[in-house]
Amino acid sequence: MAKPVSIEVWNPNGKYRVISTKPMPGTRWINLLIEQDCRVEICTEKKTILSVEDIISLIGNKCDGVIGQLTEDWGETLFAALSRAGGKAFSNMAVGYNNVDVNAANKYGVAVGNTPGVLTETTAELAASLSLAAARRIVEADEFMRAGLYDGWLPHLFVGNLLKGQTVGVIGAGRIGSAYARMMVEGFKMNLIYYDLYQSTRLEKFVTAYGEFLKSNGEQPVHWKRASSMDEVLREADVISLHPVLDKTTYHLINKESLATMKKEAILVNCSRGPVIDEVALVEHLKQNPMFRVGLDVFEDEPFMKPGLAEMKNAVIVPHIASASKWTREGMATLAALNVLVIVLLLAFFKFRYVWHLFGKRIDNISCFSSVIATVLSIATLSQSALQGKIKGYPIWGDPNRVEPFLNESVPPPAACPSIVNAKALGLPVSKL
């Protein structure tokens, strides 16, 4: 039997039981849940990463939904436990979900939420910060000062790289990669080379327009280039930032061979996923090339680093904090809570087939979230067999990267789940709101 875990309870008499495996920033996410009669249980165990057994203990015999974290192993065992407890809603408090076995979730009819659209600028800002910190050797200089070693200015003391006029390379020019590229181009007047399977027309237009602006003001214009291969980026760029998805094709994308392709004084930044880099090969490359520098927010075997990395003076390493701005983390908590909340309430709603007649139209055309919730909560007895374990009929937000309507605290959130990654597999309709 699993050992009981410590929890903090909000709204203990709530009708629907929702669990968060970790305390999350802000209180809006809690208020959104308890306002709709959810009992919210927040795990307060002093463990950074909960085990599968811990989470099973949290789920218990009756659980409507769970908000989890990217450090947890959500596979067959946990989705089976959640399904047995009557739950059909899970959301990662993360945009990525490589810790989730989506096929297992589909098997048990569990909708899997994530939190895209709120991390873009925050993550890009950290990638830019790591780029600058590595280029100007800020961490080394900080440690030098704190150690009391500074006894006067010297011509060669912590000489680093100038970014202006250099070339920034981006591998993966999606939302975050493009945001990072814009920051580096406009902030430091760098040229851009990028590699992506798809053309980033908006990014190209931005760089072109900025180059024309600089030229009109008598300055050297910036230029862009779409590379035909990743190796072309590695060869030409002075600063390279990685923004690919993690799959079989990008595992160890950066390895011994690709590292050897880069310039001797290049800077490599990774705020995407740790296994994109062969960390053992990276450590060896850092040892052999002291002017090569790296900025890492993620690691191959988190929370651990490969032997030797921590000792590398030419590595700037931070503990997976790319999304760690107050606005972003509170927004992630809100989106994760709403993913679970809407599923839980509308699942209950559709256990009453006859409620359709109260509206005379599909739920994805209902404009008032509160009217749906009020109707659900006004019904006293649930028919447990009506839905037969299937989640049907409620809306999924049409554009998961446009989440601002969910984050506006002055108005009720839209009547939709912000983002469900297996919506198509479960046959869930897209909102027309």
C-alpha positions as CSV (number, residue, x, y, z in Angstrom):
1,M,0.0,0.0,0.0
2,A,1.3,3.5,-0.9
3,K,2.4,5.7,1.9
4,P,0.1,8.6,2.5
5,V,1.4,12.0,1.3
6,S,0.9,15.4,3.0
7,I,-1.6,17.7,1.4
8,E,-3.1,21.2,1.7
9,V,-6.8,21.3,1.2
10,W,-8.9,24.2,-0.2
11,N,-12.7,24.1,-0.2
12,P,-12.9,20.7,1.7
13,N,-16.6,20.2,1.0
14,G,-16.3,20.7,-2.8
15,K,-18.2,18.4,-5.1
16,Y,-15.3,17.7,-7.5
17,R,-11.9,16.5,-6.3
18,V,-8.9,18.0,-8.2
19,I,-5.3,17.3,-7.2
20,S,-2.2,19.3,-7.9
21,T,1.0,17.3,-7.4
22,K,2.9,20.5,-6.5
23,P,2.1,23.9,-5.1
24,M,1.9,26.3,-8.1
25,P,2.5,30.1,-8.2
26,G,-0.4,32.5,-7.6
27,T,-3.9,31.9,-6.3
28,R,-6.1,32.5,-9.3
29,W,-5.9,28.9,-10.4
30,I,-7.1,27.8,-7.0
31,N,-9.9,30.4,-7.0
32,L,-11.1,29.3,-10.4
33,L,-11.4,25.7,-9.2
34,I,-13.0,26.4,-5.8
35,E,-15.5,28.9,-7.4
36,Q,-16.9,26.0,-9.4
37,D,-17.2,23.7,-6.3
38,C,-13.9,21.8,-6.6
39,R,-12.1,20.5,-3.6
40,V,-8.5,21.3,-4.3
41,E,-5.8,19.2,-2.8
42,I,-2.2,20.4,-3.2
43,C,0.6,18.0,-2.4
44,T,3.0,19.5,0.1
45,E,5.5,16.6,0.3
46,K,9.1,17.9,0.7
47,K,10.2,15.9,-2.4
48,T,11.3,17.6,-5.7
49,I,10.0,14.7,-7.8
50,L,7.1,12.5,-6.7
51,S,7.2,8.8,-7.4
52,V,4.5,6.9,-9.2
53,E,3.5,5.4,-5.9
54,D,3.2,8.9,-4.3
55,I,0.9,10.0,-7.1
56,I,-1.3,6.9,-6.9
57,S,-1.7,7.6,-3.2
58,L,-2.7,11.2,-4.0
59,I,-5.3,10.0,-6.6
60,G,-6.9,7.6,-4.1
61,N,-10.3,6.0,-4.8
62,K,-12.1,9.1,-6.1
63,C,-10.5,11.8,-8.2
64,D,-11.9,13.9,-11.0
65,G,-8.7,15.5,-12.3
66,V,-5.0,16.0,-11.7
67,I,-2.6,18.8,-12.5
68,G,0.9,17.3,-12.8
69,Q,4.4,18.3,-13.5
70,L,6.9,17.5,-16.3
71,T,9.2,15.7,-13.9
72,E,6.5,13.0,-13.3
73,D,6.2,9.7,-15.2
74,W,2.6,9.7,-16.5
75,G,2.2,6.4,-18.2
76,E,-0.1,3.3,-18.1
77,T,0.1,2.9,-14.4
78,L,-1.0,6.4,-13.5
79,F,-3.7,6.8,-16.1
80,A,-5.1,3.4,-15.1
81,A,-5.2,4.6,-11.5
82,L,-6.8,7.9,-12.5
83,S,-9.4,6.1,-14.6
84,R,-10.3,3.7,-11.7
85,A,-10.9,6.7,-9.5
86,G,-13.3,8.2,-12.1
87,G,-11.0,10.8,-13.4
88,K,-10.9,11.8,-17.1
89,A,-8.8,15.0,-16.9
90,F,-5.0,15.5,-16.6
91,S,-2.9,18.5,-17.4
92,N,0.8,19.0,-17.4
93,M,1.9,22.4,-16.1
94,A,4.2,22.7,-19.1
95,V,4.1,23.2,-22.8
96,G,6.1,20.0,-23.4
97,Y,4.6,16.5,-22.6
98,N,7.4,14.1,-23.4
99,N,6.8,12.7,-19.8
100,V,3.3,11.7,-20.8
101,D,2.3,8.5,-22.6
102,V,-0.5,9.9,-24.7
103,N,-1.4,6.5,-26.1
104,A,-2.0,5.3,-22.5
105,A,-4.1,8.3,-21.9
106,N,-6.2,7.6,-25.0
107,K,-6.6,4.0,-23.9
108,Y,-8.3,5.2,-20.7
109,G,-10.2,8.1,-22.2
110,V,-8.2,10.7,-20.3
111,A,-7.8,14.1,-21.9
112,V,-4.2,15.4,-21.6
113,G,-3.7,19.2,-21.3
114,N,-0.6,21.3,-21.6
115,T,0.1,25.1,-21.4
116,P,1.4,26.5,-24.6
117,G,1.3,30.2,-25.7
118,V,2.4,31.6,-22.3
119,L,6.1,30.6,-22.3
120,T,7.3,32.0,-25.6
121,E,8.8,35.4,-24.6
122,T,9.9,34.2,-21.2
123,T,11.8,31.3,-22.6
124,A,13.3,33.4,-25.4
125,E,14.5,35.9,-22.9
126,L,16.4,33.3,-20.9
127,A,18.0,32.0,-24.1
128,A,19.1,35.6,-24.8
129,S,20.3,36.0,-21.2
130,L,22.4,32.8,-21.5
131,S,23.8,34.0,-24.8
132,L,25.0,37.3,-23.3
133,A,26.2,35.7,-20.1
134,A,28.3,33.2,-22.0
135,A,29.6,35.8,-24.5
136,R,30.7,38.2,-21.8
137,R,31.8,35.6,-19.2
138,I,29.5,37.1,-16.6
139,V,29.3,34.1,-14.3
140,E,33.1,33.6,-14.2
141,A,33.5,37.3,-13.5
142,D,30.9,37.2,-10.7
143,E,32.6,34.2,-9.0
144,F,36.0,36.0,-9.3
145,M,34.6,39.1,-7.5
146,R,32.9,37.1,-4.8
147,A,36.1,35.2,-4.1
148,G,37.9,38.5,-3.4
149,L,40.4,38.0,-6.3
150,Y,39.9,41.4,-8.0
151,D,42.8,43.7,-7.2
152,G,42.6,46.1,-10.2
153,W,41.8,46.5,-13.9
154,L,43.8,44.3,-16.3
155,P,43.7,44.4,-20.2
156,H,43.1,40.7,-20.5
157,L,40.7,40.2,-17.6
158,F,37.7,38.1,-18.7
159,V,37.8,39.2,-22.3
160,G,34.7,37.8,-24.1
161,N,32.9,38.1,-27.4
162,L,31.2,41.1,-28.9
163,L,27.8,40.2,-30.3
164,K,27.1,43.2,-32.5
165,G,27.6,42.4,-36.1
166,Q,28.1,38.7,-35.5
167,T,25.8,35.9,-36.7
168,V,23.2,34.3,-34.6
169,G,22.1,30.8,-35.6
170,V,18.7,29.3,-34.7
171,I,17.8,25.7,-35.1
172,G,14.1,25.4,-34.9
173,A,12.4,28.7,-35.9
174,G,9.1,28.1,-34.2
175,R,7.5,30.5,-31.7
176,I,10.3,30.5,-29.2
177,G,13.1,30.2,-31.7
178,S,11.7,33.2,-33.7
179,A,11.2,35.3,-30.6
180,Y,14.8,34.6,-29.6
181,A,16.0,35.5,-33.1
182,R,14.1,38.8,-33.0
183,M,15.6,39.7,-29.6
184,M,19.2,39.0,-30.8
185,V,18.8,40.7,-34.2
186,E,17.1,43.9,-32.9
187,G,18.9,43.9,-29.5
188,F,22.5,43.3,-30.7
189,K,22.2,44.0,-34.5
190,M,23.2,40.5,-35.3
191,N,22.8,38.8,-38.7
192,L,20.6,35.7,-38.7
193,I,20.9,32.2,-40.1
194,Y,18.2,29.7,-39.3
195,Y,17.3,26.1,-40.1
196,D,13.8,24.8,-39.9
197,L,11.8,22.4,-42.0
198,Y,9.3,25.2,-42.6
199,Q,10.0,28.7,-43.9
200,S,9.6,31.3,-41.2
201,T,8.2,34.1,-43.4
202,R,7.3,36.4,-40.6
203,L,10.8,36.2,-39.1
204,E,12.4,36.9,-42.5
205,K,10.1,39.9,-43.0
206,F,11.1,41.2,-39.6
207,V,14.8,41.0,-40.2
208,T,14.4,42.5,-43.6
209,A,12.4,45.5,-42.3
210,Y,14.9,46.0,-39.4
211,G,17.8,45.9,-41.8
212,E,16.1,48.6,-44.0
213,F,15.5,50.7,-40.9
214,L,19.2,50.5,-39.9
215,K,20.3,51.4,-43.4
216,S,18.0,54.4,-43.6
217,N,19.7,55.6,-40.4
218,G,23.1,55.3,-41.8
219,E,24.0,52.1,-40.0
220,Q,25.1,48.7,-41.3
221,P,22.0,46.7,-42.1
222,V,21.4,43.2,-40.8
223,H,20.7,40.2,-43.1
224,W,19.0,36.8,-42.8
225,K,19.6,33.5,-44.4
226,R,17.6,30.3,-44.4
227,A,20.1,27.4,-44.2
228,S,19.6,24.3,-46.3
229,S,21.0,22.1,-43.5
230,M,21.7,22.2,-39.8
231,D,25.4,21.8,-40.5
232,E,25.3,25.1,-42.4
233,V,24.1,26.9,-39.3
234,L,26.7,25.2,-37.1
235,R,29.6,26.2,-39.5
236,E,28.5,29.8,-40.0
237,A,27.0,31.0,-36.7
238,D,28.9,32.6,-33.8
239,V,26.0,32.0,-31.4
240,I,23.7,29.0,-31.8
241,S,20.5,28.5,-30.0
242,L,18.6,25.2,-30.1
243,H,14.8,25.2,-30.3
244,P,13.7,21.8,-31.8
245,V,11.1,19.4,-30.5
246,L,12.5,16.3,-28.8
247,D,11.9,13.1,-30.8
248,K,13.9,10.3,-32.3
249,T,15.3,12.5,-35.0
250,T,16.6,15.2,-32.6
251,Y,18.0,13.0,-29.8
252,H,21.7,13.9,-29.6
253,L,21.3,16.3,-32.4
254,I,24.4,18.0,-31.1
255,N,27.1,15.3,-30.7
256,K,30.8,14.9,-31.1
257,E,30.7,15.4,-34.9
258,S,28.4,18.4,-34.9
259,L,30.4,20.1,-32.1
260,A,33.5,19.7,-34.2
261,T,31.7,21.6,-37.0
262,M,31.2,24.7,-35.0
263,K,33.7,27.6,-34.7
264,K,36.3,27.3,-32.0
265,E,34.9,30.4,-30.1
266,A,31.2,29.6,-30.8
267,I,28.5,29.9,-28.1
268,L,25.9,27.1,-27.9
269,V,22.6,27.7,-26.0
270,N,20.0,25.1,-25.1
271,C,16.6,26.0,-23.5
272,S,14.7,23.3,-25.4
273,R,15.2,19.7,-24.1
274,G,18.3,18.2,-22.5
275,P,18.6,15.1,-24.6
276,V,19.0,17.2,-27.8
277,I,22.7,17.4,-26.7
278,D,25.0,14.5,-26.1
279,E,26.3,15.9,-22.8
280,V,29.3,13.6,-22.5
281,A,30.5,14.8,-25.9
282,L,29.8,18.4,-24.8
283,V,31.9,18.1,-21.7
284,E,34.8,16.7,-23.7
285,H,34.5,19.5,-26.2
286,L,34.5,22.2,-23.5
287,K,37.7,20.7,-22.0
288,Q,39.4,20.6,-25.4
289,N,38.2,24.1,-26.5
290,P,38.4,26.6,-23.6
291,M,37.1,29.5,-25.7
292,F,34.0,27.5,-26.8
293,R,31.2,28.4,-24.4
294,V,27.8,27.0,-23.6
295,G,24.6,28.2,-21.8
296,L,22.3,25.4,-20.6
297,D,18.9,25.5,-19.0
298,V,18.1,21.8,-19.5
299,F,20.1,18.6,-19.1
300,E,20.2,15.1,-20.6
301,D,19.4,13.3,-17.3
302,E,17.7,15.9,-15.2
303,P,18.1,16.7,-12.4
304,F,21.6,15.3,-12.9
305,M,24.5,16.6,-15.0
306,K,27.1,14.4,-16.7
307,P,30.4,14.1,-14.9
308,G,32.6,17.1,-15.4
309,L,30.0,19.6,-16.6
310,A,29.8,21.4,-13.2
311,E,33.5,22.0,-13.2
312,M,33.6,23.7,-16.7
313,K,34.3,27.4,-16.3
314,N,33.1,27.9,-19.9
315,A,29.6,26.6,-19.1
316,V,26.8,28.7,-17.8
317,I,24.3,26.3,-16.2
318,V,20.9,27.1,-14.6
319,P,18.2,24.7,-13.2
320,H,15.5,24.6,-15.9
321,I,14.2,28.1,-15.3
322,A,13.3,29.2,-18.8
323,S,9.6,29.7,-17.9
324,A,10.3,31.1,-14.5
325,S,8.9,34.6,-14.7
326,K,6.0,35.4,-12.3
327,W,3.6,36.2,-15.1
328,T,4.4,33.0,-17.1
329,R,4.4,30.6,-14.2
330,E,1.1,32.0,-12.8
331,G,-0.3,31.8,-16.3
332,M,0.8,28.2,-16.7
333,A,-1.0,27.3,-13.5
334,T,-4.1,29.0,-14.6
335,L,-4.1,27.2,-18.0
336,A,-3.5,23.8,-16.4
337,A,-6.3,24.4,-13.9
338,L,-8.7,25.4,-16.7
339,N,-7.8,22.4,-18.8
340,V,-8.9,20.2,-15.9
341,L,-11.8,22.3,-14.7
342,V,-13.6,22.5,-18.0
343,I,-13.3,18.8,-18.6
344,V,-14.5,17.9,-15.1
345,L,-17.5,20.2,-15.2
346,L,-18.6,19.5,-18.8
347,L,-18.1,15.8,-18.3
348,A,-20.6,16.1,-15.4
349,F,-22.8,18.2,-17.7
350,F,-23.0,15.6,-20.4
351,K,-24.0,12.9,-18.0
352,F,-27.4,14.5,-18.5
353,R,-28.3,14.1,-22.1
354,Y,-31.6,15.9,-21.6
355,V,-29.8,19.2,-20.7
356,W,-29.3,19.7,-24.4
357,H,-32.9,20.7,-24.7
358,L,-32.3,23.6,-22.2
359,F,-30.0,25.3,-24.7
360,G,-31.2,24.1,-28.1
361,K,-27.8,24.4,-29.6
362,R,-24.3,22.9,-29.4
363,I,-22.2,23.8,-26.4
364,D,-19.4,25.2,-28.6
365,N,-21.8,28.0,-29.5
366,I,-22.5,28.9,-25.8
367,S,-21.0,32.2,-25.1
368,C,-21.4,32.4,-21.3
369,F,-19.2,30.0,-19.4
370,S,-21.0,30.8,-16.1
371,S,-24.4,29.8,-17.6
372,V,-23.0,26.3,-18.4
373,I,-21.5,25.9,-14.9
374,A,-24.7,27.2,-13.2
375,T,-26.7,24.6,-15.1
376,V,-24.3,21.8,-14.2
377,L,-24.3,22.7,-10.5
378,S,-28.1,23.0,-10.4
379,I,-28.6,19.3,-11.1
380,A,-28.7,17.2,-8.0
381,T,-28.2,13.6,-9.1
382,L,-25.8,12.3,-11.7
383,S,-26.4,9.3,-14.0
384,Q,-23.2,7.4,-13.8
385,S,-23.8,5.3,-16.9
386,A,-24.9,8.0,-19.3
387,L,-21.4,8.8,-20.7
388,Q,-19.9,5.3,-20.5
389,G,-16.5,6.7,-19.8
390,K,-16.3,8.8,-23.0
391,I,-15.6,12.5,-23.1
392,K,-17.6,14.0,-25.9
393,G,-19.2,17.3,-26.9
394,Y,-17.2,20.0,-25.1
395,P,-15.0,22.5,-26.9
396,I,-11.3,22.8,-27.2
397,W,-9.9,26.3,-27.8
398,G,-9.3,26.8,-31.4
399,D,-5.8,28.4,-31.1
400,P,-3.8,27.1,-28.1
401,N,-1.1,29.7,-28.8
402,R,-3.5,32.6,-28.3
403,V,-4.2,32.2,-24.6
404,E,-4.5,35.8,-23.5
405,P,-8.4,35.6,-23.1
406,F,-7.8,32.9,-20.4
407,L,-5.3,35.1,-18.6
408,N,-7.4,38.3,-18.4
409,E,-8.4,38.4,-14.7
410,S,-11.1,41.1,-15.3
411,V,-13.4,38.8,-17.2
412,P,-14.5,35.1,-16.9
413,P,-12.4,32.7,-19.0
414,P,-13.8,31.4,-22.3
415,A,-16.0,28.3,-22.3
416,A,-13.3,26.0,-23.6
417,C,-10.2,24.0,-22.6
418,P,-7.1,26.1,-23.4
419,S,-5.2,23.1,-24.9
420,I,-5.8,19.4,-25.1
421,V,-3.0,17.5,-26.9
422,N,-5.1,14.4,-27.6
423,A,-8.3,16.2,-28.6
424,K,-8.4,14.6,-32.0
425,A,-7.8,11.1,-30.7
426,L,-10.7,11.5,-28.3
427,G,-12.9,13.1,-30.9
428,L,-13.2,16.4,-29.1
429,P,-14.7,19.4,-31.1
430,V,-12.9,22.7,-31.5
431,S,-14.5,25.8,-30.1
432,K,-15.9,28.4,-32.5
433,L,-15.6,31.1,-29.8
